[in-house]
């Protein structure tokens, strides 16, 4: 029942600091009502690598300054609501083609590039008074030639984050069950090395007993002093005091949850924010908005499940959004890897329809989603493409005459996209990242800031 809000890249497309701040405040208010007082957001990584498998739409965009402004706004929103914000993943996870959940990525930025690209959002978060910062499990040779993961690097955490950037808040590790931090050391040593590096909170060790006894042994044998532990304990206690957990009862109440979580004013604000994020990338020959009489729609394509409810997914929810707007809608889920039978079924379903809305999710050069879109275009029925995750999909889809990006597949974004496609509201979002050509990545297909509007 919590309020769904546009994600980071969608907020970046909206470009409104007020909306980013409001989204943080709404999330923070509802989290606090639920008794959750620390939220590991916002992401402060600058997504300059379209192939980034782990950050991508979790980032506000590709411009360090703009990302910094949005990060600061969200920090303010969360913390004014009484929730601890956490800028992540220091020293920056935006330029990697590897996933630190499964391997140890290497950031090859020079020190000058790090200062120019990766550092500004963290500086902005610190200037905004962020209470905590999360580490990244990756190597940054320009900052620490030892090639230890940043999570375990005193040079990066104490030297750069605390020393150069002046951060004295709580440092929390990224999850210690991730492969990126376990490639060089055992699970008994990782917590010890993280504390020695300067971390205060150790998140999600894979075996709590192994972690605890590893730290206990390090203290008993003098590798870690009690004074060092006291530094972290004091930071955490100060944070608890700041959000009121040391005053009276820290517990929430069902009445407060019912009053705050999913409040009508929050839901209305989420809808308004989402309408300002949907981005129209292509609109040849006035394909959009749908014209009067185009009432019989087919909604087809990739259909990510909602994180909160695996029984519900994108395509049927988008179809339901069009139904609410008065369209006669049928839908067909073909998935991220449609086979020949699924493509044939979609083509057959398109016959007799006035228009087709096809969703895509992370299209690549070999993706069979390309075949689906191409075959639908060949039917002659007007096709509207909606990228429900990465805005880069359009570069792989030759011939589309109408293409939009929603940046995420939550219900609030799907409703907004439906209203834009139907012409109930105009598209207002602009790309917060550049989209490179699929056949020549050195050339830009759509620059950051690109976004079309409807002519009146």
N, C-alpha and C positions, 0 to 999 in steps of 0.2 A: 503493500500500500504506500510505500514511500514515493515521493515525487521524482519522476524521471526527468533528467535535464540533459541538454546537449553536452556532448563530450568536448574535450579540449580543442581539437582541430575545428570542430563546428563553431565553437566560440571564437576561435581565431578567424574563421570565415566571416562571422558577424562583425568582428572588429570593434565591439563596444566594450569599453572598460566597465561601464555601468552594468552591462549584462553579465560579464564575468564575475564582478563583485556580487551581484544579486544571486547568481547561481551558487557561488560559494556560501553566501549567507543562508540560502534556503537549505542546502545540503547540511551545513553546519548546525542550523537550528533543529533539523529533524534528527540528525545524529545525536545531538546533545539530549534531545527528548528521549531517545532510545537508550541513553546511558553510555554512548560511545563518545569518548572525549579526545581521541587522537585519530586523525585521518591522514593516511599516507598519500596526500595530494597537496598541491598540484605537481604535475610533471613539468620540470624546468628544462628538459632536453630540447635541443633545437634540431628538428628533423631535416637534415640536409641530404640525407641518403634515401631516395625513394625505395630502395631494396631493404630498408631496415625492417627486420621481421618482428621486432618486439616493441618499438616505440611508435613510430608511424602516427596514426590518428590520436594517440595519447598525447602527442605534442601539440602545442598551439600553432606551430608553423615553422617556417624556415628562416625567418628574419630574427636575429638575436635580440634586437631592440624591441620589436613587437612582442616576441615571446616574453621578454622581461617585463613589459608593461602588463601583459595579461596575468603572468605569474603573481606579480605584486598585487594586482586587483583581487585575485582569488585568495591569496593569503589574507588580505584585509577582510574579505567576506567571511571566510571560515573563522578567523580569530575574533572578529566582532560578535560572532554567534556563540563564542565560548568554547570553541573546539580548537585543539592544537593542529595547525597546518604543518605539512612536511614537504619541502621542496626536494625533488629527486630527479635523476640519480647522479649524484656528484661523483666525479667531476664532469659528467656529460656523456649521455648514451645515444646521442642523436645521429652519429655518423659511423654506423657499423652495419655490416650485413650479416652479423652473427647474433645469436640469441644466448644471453648469459644464463638462461635457465638450463641450457644443454651443453655449453662450451664456454671457454674463456676468450671473449672478444679482445681485439687490440684496436685502440684508437690511434691512428697514425698522424694526428694533427701535430704540427710544430707548436712550440710554446707561443709563438705569435698568433697562430691560428686558434689555439685554445683561448687565449685572451680575447680574441675578436669574436669567436663563434660560441664557445661553450660557457665562458665565464659570465657574460652579462646577465642572463636570467638569475643566476645564483646571487650575483651582486644585488640585483633588484629585489630579490626575496629577502636578503639580509637587511637591506635598507628599509624594507616594509615591516621589519620586525618579526620575521618568520621564527617560530619557536623550535622547529627541528628540521634537520636535513638528512636525507637518506643517501647512503653510499652506493656505488655501483661496483659490481663484480667484473671489472675489466682492467686491462693493462693500458697505461698511458705513458709510454717511454719518455716522452718529452717532459713529463712531470716527475717521474720516478724511474730511473734506468734499471732498478732492480727487477722490474717487471713483475712484482707482486701485484695481486689485484688491489685496486684502490681501497677496498674495504679493509685490507690488511697492511696498508702503507702509512707509517708515521709521517713520511715525507709529504704525502698528499693530504692526510687528515689534519695533522698538527701543523705541518709547515705551510701548506697552501690554504686550507679551509680556515683553520683557526688563526694562523700567523698572518698570511697575506690578506685574506678576505675579512678577518676580524670577527668571525662567528664564534660566539660563546654559548650558544644554545645546545640542545640535545642532538647528538649525532646518533642516528639509528642505522644499523646495517640493513642492506637488502636481505631477503630471506637466505638463511644459511644452509638451507637444503638444496640450493641451486648449484648446478655443476660448476658454474664459473668461479666459485670461491672454494671448491673442493678438489680442484685439479692438482694442486701442489702440496696440500697438507691434509692430514686426517681430521676427522670430526672432533677429536679431543683437542687438537691444536688450533683449529680455526677460531673458536671463541677466545682463546688466550691471546692470539695474535691480533684479533680485532680490538680487544681491550687495550693492548699495548700500543696499538696504532692510534687510539684516541676515541673509539666508539663508546657510547654510553648505554645504548640498548642493543641487545643481540636478538634479532628477529628470527623466529622459526628455525632453531637448530633442529636437525633431523632426529636427534635423540637427546632429550632434555637431560637425562641422567649422565650421558657421556659428556655433554657440554658442562654441566654443573661440576662434575668431579674433575674434569680437566682444569677448570678455573680454580677450584679449591686446591688442587695439587700445586698449581702455579703460585698461589698465595702462600701455601705452607712452605714451599721451598724457596721463596723469596724472589721468584721471577716477576710477580706482580705484587706491589705493596698494598696494604690496606688503605693507605692514603690515596692511592690511585683509584681504588674502588669508591672511596668516599667522594671523590670529585664527581663521579658519575651519579652516585646516589643523591648528592646534593642538587645537581642539575635536574634530576627527575622529580625530586620532592618540590623544588621551586615551581616546576611545571604543573604538578598536581595542585599546588596551592593557587597558582594563577587561575586555573579553571574551576576552583572551588571544591576540589575533592577532599580537602582537609578540613572543611567547615561543615559540621553537622552531618547529615546523611548524604552519602554519594548516590543513593538509589533514585531511580525514576519512578513514575506512577503511571498506571494504565490511563488515568484521566488525561495526563499530560500528553501521552502518546496519541490518544484519540484526538486531542485538540490540535496537535501540531503536525503530525506525520500525515502527509497527503492532504494538507489543508487546501481548501478551494482556492484561496488567493495564491498559494504556491503553484497549483496546477495551471491556473490562468497565466501566471508569470512565465512558467515553463513554455507554454504554447506561444506566447508572444516572443520570447527569446528565440525559440526554434524557427519561427517564421523569418527572422532576420539572418538566419545562417544558411538556408538552402541556396545553393549556387547553380545558376544556369550557365553551362559551359558552351553548348552548341544549340542553335535554334535557326536552322535553315528554312527558308521559304515560309516563315511564320508557322511552323509546326505547332508551337505552343503559344498561348494556352490552347487547350482543346476547344474546338469550336462547338457552337450550339448544334445539337444533333448527334455529336459523337458520344453517345451515352452507353453503348455496349462495349465494355472494356474486357480485355484479357490481361490479367496480371500474372506474370510468369517469371521464373528464374531462380537464382540462388536465394536461400532463405535461412540465414543464420538464426539459431534459436535465441530467445531472450535469456540473458544470464540468470534472471530470477525465476524463470519458468520454462524449463526445457520443452514443455508440451506445446508452447506457442512459438510461432516463428514469423519471419518477416513477410513473406508473400501473402499468407492469409490475413495478416494484420493490415497490410497495405490495401488489400482488396476491401477489407471492412471499412477502411478510411474512405475509400471512394464510394462505397455503398452509402455511407453517412451523408455524402455530398450529393446523393441522388442518382449515381451511376448504376446501371445494371452490370454487375461484375461477376465474372468467373475467374478462377485462379488455378494454377498448376505449378507445383514445386518441382523444379528440375535439378536443383542442387548446384554445388560448385563444380562438379565434374559430370555434366550431363552426357549420357551415352547416346548412341544413335537412336535408340528407341525413345528416349526422353525428348530428343530434339524433334523427331517425327511427330510425337504426340503434341508438342507445343505448336508446330506448324499446322497440324490439323485443327487444333483448338482455336487458332487465329482466324480461321475461315469464318466469314460472317460477322466478325467483330469490326467495330468502327475504329478502334485503335488498340495497340498493345503496349503495355508498360512492362519492360523487362528489367529485372534487377540483376546486378553483378556484384561479386565479392572477390576482390583480389585476383583480377585477371592478369595472366602472364602470357608470354609468347606462345606457349604450348597449350594454353587452356582451352578446353572444349566449350567454355562459355562463349568464346569467339565464334565457334561454329553455330551455336544457338542464335546469337544475334544476327549473324550473316544470313542464316536461313529465314529468320523472321523478316528481315529487310526485303528478302527476295519475294515475299508473298504480296508485296504492294500495299499491305495494310500499314498505315502510319505507325511507326515504332518510336516510343519514348524510352530512353535508357536512363536508369537511375543507379548510380554507384552507391551502395549502401555501406561501404567501408572506405577504401582508399580512393581518393579523387584521381589517381593515376590510371584507372581502368580505361578511361576514354581513349588513351593513346593507342590501345590495342584493338580498337573497334572501328575499323574502316567503314565509312559510309553512313554512320549514324547522323540523322538530321536534327535530333533533339537529345541532349544529354544533360543530366543534372548530377550534382553530388550532394549527398546528405551527411556524409562523414561518419554516420553511425546508424544503427538499425533499431534504436529504441522506438517505442510507440510515438513518443512526442515528435521525433524527427520524421517518422513516416506520415503522421497526420499533417505536418507542415509541408512535406513534399507533395502530398496529395492536393493540398489547397493551392500550392503554386502551380502544379500541372493543370489543375482545373481552372486556374485564373481567378480564384477567390482572393488571392493576395499575389503581389508581384514578387519575383525573386530579388533578394537584396544582398545575399552573400557574395563574397569575392574570394578567390583562391588565396589561402595563406601560405601555399607552397607552389613552386613552379611545377608544371607537368612537362616532362621531356618527351620528345618524339620516340616512339618504340623502335623505329628503324635507324635512328641516329641520336642516341642519348646525349650527345654533345650539343644538340640543338633543342631549343625550347618550343614546345607546341603551344602552350598557354602559360604566360608569365604569372608570377604571383601578383595578385591584384586584379586578375581577369575575372569578370563576372558580367553577364548580360542582363538586361532588363527588358520588359515588354514595352513595345512602342504603343503609344496611345493615339 
